[in-house]
């Protein structure tokens, strides 16, 4: 189970095995994923470039650690809207 924090309706954060993820839905509808880990901190001074995805399912396919995030985001969004 992923421990995810809802920062806003379109922005979520989580940490999984030393990787800090920020998942954000942009106004265009695409999702950005920013991953900061030891490698990024060592070589890029902690600055990571976002990767773009069309759906949360694509994010789950790319990052196995984030499997289930589409369901969690849906549940969190539903709770906030009600």
Residue pairs with C-beta under 8 A, 6 or more apart in sequence:
1 68
2 14
2 16
2 65
2 66
2 67
2 68
2 69
2 72
3 14
3 15
4 12
4 13
4 14
4 69
4 72
4 73
4 76
5 12
5 13
5 14
6 12
6 76
6 80
7 13
9 77
9 80
10 24
10 25
10 26
11 22
11 23
11 24
11 25
12 22
12 23
12 24
12 69
12 73
12 76
13 20
13 21
13 22
13 23
14 20
14 21
14 23
14 66
14 69
15 21
16 65
16 66
17 65
18 37
18 38
19 35
19 36
19 37
19 65
20 35
20 36
20 37
21 33
21 34
21 35
21 63
21 65
21 66
22 32
22 33
22 34
23 31
23 32
23 33
23 56
23 59
23 66
23 69
23 73
24 31
24 32
24 34
24 50
25 31
25 32
26 32
29 54
30 52
30 53
30 54
31 52
31 53
31 54
31 55
31 56
31 58
31 59
32 50
32 51
32 52
32 53
33 50
33 51
33 53
33 59
33 62
33 63
34 48
34 49
34 50
34 51
35 48
35 51
35 63
36 46
36 48
40 46
40 47
40 48
51 62
53 59
53 62
55 70
56 69
56 70
56 73
57 70
59 66
59 69
59 70
60 66
60 67
60 68
60 69
60 70
